[in-house]
Structure formats: structure tokens, C-alpha cells
């Protein structure tokens, strides 16, 4: 019973008296301020965290310039928190800090969960193709088994060589409890029922025995450390403000010549094993569920081992890169403005938004990124192909007419009866020429057959360059910006002149046409500029991505229901511009859609990348591509018809419907009245480009559009062009078939009937007789011998209504020949019987005809 009184009276009085002595004295004598060392502007962590003896052995002064509290606390942390648990052989930090902290955050020990959205993207701008909305989300990011830190843990250990460096070593993840990370992905497309898609899946990884060693550079200013106020001890901005503020330029980049004050000085990471997985939570794309099978089938190829190795290397490189360092520098700058005890503190401070810095990667890291992009893209394509492999192509609609629609429609099978017989003839001749063999003495078959399909010849003449390549400049297409990023600059397509079959207009219904196009092979190459992504001195480097496919067959079937009344109501003036022809024709259509879009390929020959990356990575990409194609080429090829006939056709049809309803009628406008005078048409402005028109005295206003001008230019450049070998014009290739259709002989026009036939009875004096005069069998032969000089419908200087024409006939060993059969008969009495029937012909060698056409056309009536 005496014990409580003893402590409450005697012991309490002793303690109170002792405390009173401290409170009655001057505070400065009880709590003296340590003098800030003047010889070291930055904290030497060896003297801060180590005992004097340890500091001296590690290169510090050992004079305890920062007191002894820090190293006592550090020893306590090492012994009670960082030390190894003898029972589990794991660090005690797992039980003391990691488990309780993670459980309070996520409800599960060892797990950190970020349930909010990390990235959210949505769009409603694709309604034109039937997609009312698209959404992409990254959310529910989590790290599990964070409480598996091994016993080799070292944190904030002073470095032997530099007092501003701190060594750190962590081993995390075991075979039984690997470090796991996952993120949920949602991709959703809503709109057209056929195109609706909703895929929600988890992308995850597992790491075992991940050993990480890194050295942290932290130049903490001694004066700021000594003056640090305890009220801000939990304010991370104030701790960051003890580090010197980097000087940033107007782009948020540290100025050249200055060194970082907080940085990752060294980093190395080693993994025993790294595995990836993709697990569907709710997927309409069944191909996503096949990822484990794909990964398993490619296990023996070494692809995933290479992916894991390169991904680890890229992660290390990124953490050490100028990209991350720039964000650290900006964070330090912002912290100084957000710490109340900083001289730069600004209560209303808002961090400035800067451009994303360049990556500054090494060539090796960029190599790995290219490799990862290619391989993961190819695996993604395989999963997409597997998704389509379970879908059946939409049923062939077959020949379709517009019987269910209101109106009278153009019958595509009887255009001649509707528009004029010449239309059928033009289409037949065009189809026969483009899809048939023609002479091609300079083409790729010049040493064999000397012929090729007409479409191939025309493509080489009009579209392709001298190397038979279509070059397409690419503008504003890339990732990042012009200063930092990847820019696609040019695409080249080889093989567009390799048609082995070209049937463009096959009427299969009153309003339905089908085409069959077969290319033997296509090679596509895309040039890419890599700008300021690499840390090498060469800031801009170029790469070329290419892929090649063989035996491409495209067979679309198009329903085109054009209202004859609406088409006939179009004014010529509204279709005089090339960019308005399609919209104007479709404005008269009641329905336009593809009833079939059949596409197939025979084989995938090559997918590769060259330039900027090393030969080793190029070889690795080729090996990975070969392995993937070896296992999945048939899956990819079999999916192509379904992709085009289900998805691509639906997208195109949705856009055609949108264009028909929303764009066509609005885009089809007549030539503006402000650009014409409604006087007499000026043929110089009609047929020539603005510059040439002005030279000849025209207005150069292009008031009649560019359709006729373009056709006229094509006519002069391609139809009238003269072969330098024989002097003949290209127009002969068109005259030959046309005349053959009329007379069965190329180049001959024949009129087998009578030109005239007159009989009369003459009675003069004693002469009484019947006289007969007849001309028949008129022929013009060798009309296909037109040559130089030749020019047709040429506008003249200073004259808006006169067109000059020059043509030479008989430009060869075969002269232009006119022939006719004449009959002269005089039949009287028996002494007067005269009947002569003779063939008369006239040959003209190199006959040149020059004539001018004077023609006045009312502008208003024409337009």
C-alpha cells in the first residue's frame, strides 16, 4: 500500500523539480544550436548516418558535424526494421511497415491498389462509320506481394567514394510468392450492332527474385538542413526544397552545363524470371482468350525470353534517362515554390505545364523498343485473327436491284438503251483494253511476250514512277511532335502494276456491278524519321518498315441505285470540278453499298525493319516474325476474307450511308456565278491551266472547273503522244479497234452500200437510151497511220472561240487510201450498149491537214 504514495508524492516531486530547472533556464543554453559547417555546402551522408569510426573508414570526417541523432536512428532502423528475420529469412520491414501500410491502403497485406482511372479516352467523332462512341480505360492498377522483400535489404547506405551518394539494394519476389503487377484494360465500341465490341481484360506480370541495386545522388544543402522547421517534417516538398533548385529554361529543361542535384546515379536490375499474361474478365473478342495458348506455342522459340530481357533493359534505361531526370528537375523546381519555409514559397503557385521531354535513349534501348513493338504487334494481330476465325463471313447478298426503293433507277445492264449505244461501246472497249493484253515493248515482259494487261501499262504511264513504284508523301502522321518523336514521312508501294486479272465492270444485276482484281504481289515500305529520341549526337535517324504479300485477290460487289430523274437534273456546271464529281453523282443515288467485299491473300512473304537499329536486332525481328508466321500464317490468311467482308465492308457501307445522307447533296454545288460572265465561252480557260490560259490572253480564273481541262491534258499527253521510233500517234491504238468494230479491218472505214445511184432516160434527137450512174463500196483505209505533226482542239492566242487542228495521215509505209467503185452505163438500141464499172483509189503519203474550228458557245447555256 505504500508504493503508490511513494511514487505519487516523492518520485513525482523529484521529477517535477528536475523539469523546473530546465524550464526556468534560458532556452538557448539548454537547446544550443549546432554551428553550420562552412567547409561543406552539402550534407555528407557518411557523417550524418554513420558513427565517427565508420564515417572515417568510409571517407567522412568522423567529427559528427550533424550530431549523433541521425546515426542512432539509422542504427535503430537497420536493427529493427531492415534486418533479416531469422525465422522467415525475409526482411523485418515486411511485417513492420509493408504489411500494415498496404493493408490499410487496399485491405490486403502486401498489395497496393489504385482503383481510379489512370488513363481514360473516349470519342464520339466516328459516327460517320457507324461507331457512336469508343472508349479506352486503364484502371485498377495493383502491385501484389510487396511484402516479399528479401533479407539483403540496404537503404540509404552512404557511399564510400562520395558523401552525396546513397547506395540501395532490394531483392523482392520469391518463387512461392512472386512480385505481381496487373492493370485492367477496357476497350469498348458502341454503335452498329455488327461492330459493337466490349473487351475488359487484365494485363499482368510476375517477377521472381528481382534484385535491384541503385545509387541515389542527393545534394542536400547543409544550411537548409540545419534550419529545417519541425512543423514541416511531414511535408515532402520541404524535404525536396533542401536540394538545390535546378535552373530551367523556358521549355522546362535544365540549362546546359549545369549538373543535377537529385538523380539516379547508377541502376542495375537482375531478374530470375519475368512472365506476362493476359486474362479476360469479359471479352467479346475471343482472340484475347488465346494469349496463353499463343505464349505456350511460342515458348520454345525464345521470343518471350527475348521480350522479357529487352523489357527489363528498357525499364532500366528509362529510369536512368534524361526523360525521367527532366521530370525530377521540374519536381524540385515546383517543390521550392510549395514549401512554406522556402524563400520561393508562393501560396497561389500552380505548376507550369511543359512539353514532354525527349526520351534521350541509347541506341540499344531504342533497338529493344523497336523489337518489342514489332513482336507484340504481331502477337496482337494473331489474337485479332483468332477472333475473326470464329466468325463466318456475312452471307453473300447476290445480285441486288433497287426494287424496294421509290424511284426509277438507272439499269446498269442496259446503259446503252438508257443513255445511248455509245456508252456500252465505251465501257466494253475500256474493260477489254484494261483487262486485256496490249503491246508493251518497254515493260517488264519486253524480253518475253512483249505484252501486258492494259491496266498495268496505264498505271506505269500515269501513276507509277520510272521504277514502277507509287510514292505517297505522308504529312502530319506520327507520334509526338516535330522536335521530339517518330514521324512517318513517305510510303512506297511496289507491285501495283502486277495485275494478272482485271475485270472492272461485270454487271450482275440491274443496279449491281462486280469487279475481280488479282495482283501477283505487293510490297509496302514506310520511311520513319526518329527525331531526338536517341541520346546519340545524330539527332535524326531514318528507318524503313516493310511488308510483302502475294496473290492478292479483291472482288467487291457494289449496289448503285441511281435515280434517273435526279441524275438527269444535274447541271453540267456542278460536275466540272473533279472533287465534286463523286458527291454530285451520289447525290442522285437512293442507295449505295457493297453487298460483298471479298479479299484474300496467298501468302505473307516478309515483314521487316531496316535502318537505325542494329543488325542483331534486325535479325532477331526476322527470326521472331518467321517463328510467328510458321505457326500462325494460315490463321492470318484465313482471317483476311472475314475481316474485309464483315468489318471493313460494314465500316465502308456506314460511311457511304452517312455520305449519301449528310454530305453528297451539300457538296454538290454549281460553279459560282461570281467567277463567270455568262457571255461566250473562252476555250482557253476551258482547256488550259490558269497560267497557260493567261499567256494566250484568257482570264486564268478556272471558271469552268478542272474536269474538262484534266481530260484534255490527258488526251494530249497520252492519246496523242507520238512514238519517236515510227512517228505515229498513240491515237492509232484507239482508232484501230473502233474501225475494226465497224468494218472488221483495223484502220478501215467501209461503206459497202451505194453512195448514190441514179438512172434516167435520155431522148435527144436520134439518141434514145437509159443512163445509170452509181458510186458504191466507199472505203478509207489506213486511218490508223496518224502521226506527227498532230494537235487537236488547240486554243489560239488572242482568240477565245477558235480551235486549231493539225493532223498528218499516212505516216508510215502504208498511205492513207480512199477508194470507191463507179458504175457508168449507157443502154440504148442494139448498137449502143455501154457499161463500165471501175474501182478508183487515191493514195496519200504523209498528208497533213490543217483546219480551224470557229465555235461560239453560250456560257450560261453550257453551265
Helices and strands as residue ranges (DSSP letters): H 2-5, I 6-11, H 12-24, H 27-30, H 45-49, H 52-57, H 69-77, I 78-82, H 93-93, I 94-98, H 99-106, E 112-123, G 127-129, E 131-144, E 154-158, E 165-172, E 179-191, E 197-208, E 210-218, H 222-226, G 230-232, H 236-240, E 262-270, E 273-283, G 286-290, H 291-297, G 299-301, H 303-320, H 322-336, H 363-389, G 412-414, H 415-418, H 421-435, E 437-439, E 451-453, H 454-462, E 469-473, E 478-480, E 485-494, E 499-509, E 512-531, E 540-562, H 564-569, G 572-575, H 578-587, E 589-600, E 603-610, H 615-642, I 643-648, H 649-658, I 659-663, H 664-667, G 673-675, H 683-687, H 690-695, H 707-714, I 715-719, H 732-743, E 749-764, E 767-781, E 787-796, E 799-809, E 816-827, E 833-844, E 847-854, H 859-862
